[in-house]
Amino acid sequence: MNTLSETTPVSEGVSAPATMLVVEDDPAIRRLIHAGLGEAAIRIVEASTASEGIELAARRKPDVILLDLGLPDGEGMGVLKAVRSWSSVPVIVVSAREQEDLKIAALEAGADDYVTKPFGVGELWARIRVALRRGAQLGSGPESCIFDSGDLYIDLAARQVKIRGEEAHLTPLEYKLLCVLAKHAGKVVTHRQLLAEVWGEEYSEEAQYLRVYMGYLRKKLETDPSRPTIILTEPRIGYRLTA
């Protein structure tokens, strides 16, 4: 049975109506999402199966996808891999499963974020807004060589980093680490991904390198390194640069 539904709530938050595909077989969760996001300018399209989710992702070209991993006709990971074969649309995985290895697998398969049920609608909407901003940046043309968000400014072409208007003097490894985070700004980047991109595949299990250099980087960028607001930790998973 086709469970497609669509709503366009009153505008607030996102500048123009965006389309969000919700691939979720639980009607109660779908109702919660509708109720919680009711005042945001976003068009919601629903699918309750993996096959329907893939079909709608291809046909409707949503701006963001909320994807449940447990679907009646297959795993949500199959939907994620299918979508990633043709699209870079932001995908937020929503699942009741809390295993770290599953979160890491989803993120490394191309998910932008992972939210565990039960979730707060306010937190979910905040993550959706970040994903929409990142999607808009990806779709705005050639990759920008400038990252400018809050206190942090990075000019990739000039290899210049400024924090609160003052130049930050980073070592080559610190700079490379920051650039990888900036390339994926707003997205969780796993420990393994960071290690592979900064140090090389042979170091993908050497988490101590990452902890040490992340500490150095935070000392140079954060107002209070013990309470970071620029580089956030996803416990046991990875890091996220706020966008």
N, C-alpha and C positions, 0 to 999 in steps of 0.2 A: 504494500500500500504506500502510495506517495504521500509524505507528510509535509510537503513544501508549504511554508507559510511566509508571509512577508509583512513587515510593518515599517513605517517611517515615522519615528517619534518627532516631537517638537525640537527645534535646534537649540543646542547649547553645548559648548565644549569643543566639538570638531567643526571647522569652518564651513565645510560643505558636506552634504550627506554622503557618507561612506557606506560601502556594503560589507557586512560581516556575515560569513557563512558559519553557522553553528552545526557541527556534525555530532549529534548527541541523541542516544536512543531513549533517554529518560525524560518523559514529558514534564515531570516536576522541575527538573533542572532547566529545561527550556523555558518554562513559565517564570522561573526565578530570574533568568537572564533578561527576559522581556520586561519584567516588573522593575528590576534593579537598574536597567539602562534606559528606562522609559523617557527620561528627560534629555537624552543625548541625541545629537543629530546623526543617527546611524540607521541604515536600512538593514534589517535582519532577515536572512534567508536560512531556512532550516532543512536539515537532512537527518534521517534517523538510521541510516545504514551506510556502510563503507562504500558500496557501489554508487549509491545516490550522492554521497559526498564527493566522490571523484568526478562524477558527471556534472554536478553543479559547479564544482571548482573550475572545471574546464569551460563550461558554458557561460557562467555568470561573471567570471573573473573578479572575485571579491577582493577587497582591500585588506582584509584580515580574516583568518580562519581560527575558530575555536574548535578543537578536535578532541573528542573523547577517545581513549585507547581501547575500551571494551565495547565493541559493536556487535550486533547479532549475526552479521554475515562475514565477520573477519576482524582482524586487529587494526586499530587506528594507525599503527606503524606502516601498514600497507598503503593507507591513504596518504600519509606523510611522504613516503618514498615516491609514490606516483605523482603527487603534486610537485615535488622537488625536481622531477625529471623534466618539467617544462616551465616552472614558475619559481620566482623568489619571493612570492607573497608571504608576509609574516604569518607564522603559525604558532598559536599558543595551545599547548597540550593541556587538557583538563582531565585529570584522572583520580580515581580513588586509591590507586596504587602508589605506595610511598617508597618503594625500593630505589636505592640510589643508583643501582646499575641500570634500571629502566629509565630513570631520568637522564642519566648520561647517554644512554643509547638513543633516546629521543632527540636530545640536543645535538648529538653528533650526526644524527640522520638529517638534521636541518631544521628542527624546531627552534623557534626564537625564544620561547619561554615555557615554563612548566608550572602549573597551578594544581595543588592537591585539594581534592574534595575532603571535607566541606570547606568552602572558601567564602570570604566576605566579598560581597558585590562591589564595595568601594575599592578594595584592592584589585579585583578583577578589572574594573573599569580603568583604574590607573595604568595597569599593564597593557590594556587595549590601546589607550591613548599613546603610550610609548611605542607600541608596535605600529600604529598608524603613522606616527611621525617618521619612524624609521622607513616604513614602506614608501612614504611620500618622498623621502630623500633618495631612495633607491630608484624611484621612477622619475626623477626630475632631470635626467640626462646623464652626461658623463660623471664619473665619480669625482666629487669635489676634493680639492687638495687642502681645504680649510675645514677645521672642526672648531666651532665656536659655541659653547654651551655653558651658561652660568659663569663660574670663575675661571674656567679653563679655555685656552685658545691654542690651537695647534695649526701651524702652517707647514704642511708636509713638504711642499716644494722648497721652502726656505730652511727646513729642518729647525724650526723655531717653536718653542713652547713658552707660553706665558701663563702665569697663575695670578689672578687678581691684579692684572696689569703689569706685573713684574716678570722679567725673563727667568725661567727655571733652567738651571744648568744640570742636564741629565747626562749620564754616561751612555755610551752607545747601546748597551743592553737595556738600560732603563727606557731609553727613547724607543727602541724597537718594541718592547713590551707595551708601552703606552700606545704606539701606533696600531698594534694588533687590536687592542681594546677599542680604540677609536674607530677602526674599520668596522667593528661590530657593535658600535655604540647603541646602548639600550637593550642589547641582547646578552644573554648568559653565554659566556665562553668557557668551556670546560678546561680543567687543569691539563688534560692530555692535549687538547687543541693548542693551548697557549705554549706548552713546552715544545710541541712539534714545530710550531711556526717561529718561535723565538730561538730555541736552541737546536732544533733538528729532531727528526723522528727517533733517533737513538736515545734521546733524553726524555721520551714521552712518559716514563714512569718515575722520573726524578723530581718528585714534588717538592723536595727541600729547596731546590734552586728557585722555584717559583715563590715560595714563602719568603725567602730571604730578599729577593729583588722586589717583591711587592711591598715589603716593609720599607725598603729604601725609597721606592717611588712615592709611597704615601707620606713619608717624612718630608718630601719636597713639595707635595701638592696639597695635602690636607691641612686645614686649620688645626684640627685635633686628630692625629693619626689613629688614636685609640677609638675614635668615633667617626669613621670615614663617611663622607657624604658624596664624594666624587667617584671613588672606586669601591663598589659594594661587594661584599662576600656572599656567595650562595653556598652555605655550609656543605662541605664535602663534595661539592659539585664543580664550582669554578668562580668566576668573577664577572662583574658587569660594570661598564662605564656608564654613568648616568648621562642621558641624552636630553 
